[in-house]
């Protein structure tokens, strides 16, 4: 019994990439990259260069992790970039609408 567990453990150590290509993990990394890219823009808008630089380094780390774990997700094509830009536009429109309809309270 112990030898079977040792064998399974050894296989798990030799093949670490099996769980790394989980689609939910890839989607989570893409979401985090988009979120932190927004934070870089926010930091630059506030004039916080140190915050922007640190956040950009974190984005670079996440992109490297995405490229290692999910090669199919790492390359952004034109359609993905257009969808990301549309999501950012909708987010800005929703924020502006919330401020307008609540008379600046939100």
C-alpha positions in Angstrom: 0.0 0.0 0.0 2.8 2.4 0.9 4.6 1.7 -2.4 1.5 2.5 -4.3 1.1 5.8 -2.6 4.8 6.6 -3.1 4.4 5.8 -6.8 1.4 8.1 -7.1 3.3 10.8 -5.3 6.3 10.4 -7.6 4.1 10.6 -10.7 2.5 13.8 -9.3 6.0 15.4 -8.8 7.1 14.4 -12.3 4.0 15.7 -14.1 3.2 19.1 -12.5 1.7 20.6 -15.6 -1.4 18.4 -15.5 -3.3 20.6 -13.1 -1.8 23.8 -14.5 -3.8 23.8 -17.7 -7.1 24.0 -15.8 -9.4 26.4 -17.8 -10.8 28.0 -14.7 -7.2 28.8 -13.6 -6.5 30.3 -17.0 -9.7 32.4 -16.8 -8.8 33.6 -13.3 -5.3 34.7 -14.5 -6.9 36.6 -17.4 -9.3 38.3 -15.0 -6.5 39.2 -12.7 -4.4 40.6 -15.6 -7.3 42.8 -16.7 -8.0 44.0 -13.2 -4.4 45.0 -12.5 -4.0 46.7 -15.9 -7.0 48.8 -14.8 -5.2 49.6 -11.5 -2.1 50.7 -13.5 -4.2 53.2 -15.3 -5.8 54.3 -12.1 -2.4 54.8 -10.4 -1.1 56.8 -13.4 -4.2 59.0 -13.3 -3.6 59.7 -9.7 0.1 60.5 -10.3 1.4 57.6 -8.2 4.3 56.5 -10.3 5.6 54.1 -7.6 2.3 52.3 -7.4 2.0 52.1 -11.2 5.5 50.6 -11.5 4.8 48.0 -8.8 1.5 47.1 -10.3 3.0 46.9 -13.8 5.6 44.4 -12.5 2.8 42.4 -11.0 1.0 42.4 -14.4 4.2 41.2 -16.0 4.5 38.4 -13.5 0.9 37.3 -14.1 1.4 37.4 -17.9 4.5 35.2 -17.5 2.5 32.8 -15.3 -0.3 32.7 -17.9 2.2 32.0 -20.7 3.7 29.1 -18.7 0.4 27.6 -17.6 -1.9 28.4 -20.5 -0.2 28.9 -23.8 -3.5 28.9 -25.7 -4.8 31.8 -23.5 -1.6 33.8 -23.3 -1.7 35.3 -26.9 -4.3 38.0 -27.2 -5.7 38.2 -30.6 -7.7 41.2 -32.0 -11.1 39.8 -31.0 -10.0 39.3 -27.3 -8.5 42.8 -27.2 -11.7 44.3 -28.7 -13.8 42.5 -26.1 -11.6 43.8 -23.3 -11.9 47.3 -24.6 -15.7 47.0 -24.8 -15.8 45.7 -21.3 -13.7 48.7 -20.1 -16.1 51.0 -22.0 -19.1 49.5 -20.4 -17.5 49.7 -17.0 -16.8 53.4 -17.4 -20.4 54.0 -18.7 -21.9 52.2 -15.7 -19.8 54.2 -13.3 -20.8 57.5 -15.0 -24.5 56.4 -15.0 -24.3 55.5 -11.3 -22.8 58.9 -10.4 -25.4 60.7 -12.6 -28.5 59.0 -11.3 -27.4 59.1 -7.6 -26.4 62.8 -8.0 -22.8 62.1 -7.1 -23.6 60.1 -4.0 -22.2 56.9 -5.4 
